[in-house]
Amino acid sequence: MFEPLDFLAAVTQHIPDKGDHQINFFGWYSNKTRGMQRKKISKAQQATGMDEPDTPFRRKQRIATALSSALRGRPSSRRFTKLTL
């Protein structure tokens, strides 16, 4: 169990000094590593003949298309014909 002052010292130790640069992501989550992994995946997909990588935007597009085609022709579905997620 921490004493109150020890607890405050431990918590405030993680606060960076004013003007210090903070690194949010490093290692596997860094922008460089994620970009390199994305390139590897796209090269492998091109080699195997697969389409573009499955991104959240592509998934939302497929869901919207499936919903609009499933709801097409129903009177109550007219408001969902221009469905965007």
Secondary structure by P-SEA (a helix, b strand, c coil): cccaaaaaaaaaccccccccccccccccccaaaaaaaaaaaaaaaaaacccccccaaaaaaaaaaaaaaaacccccccccccccc
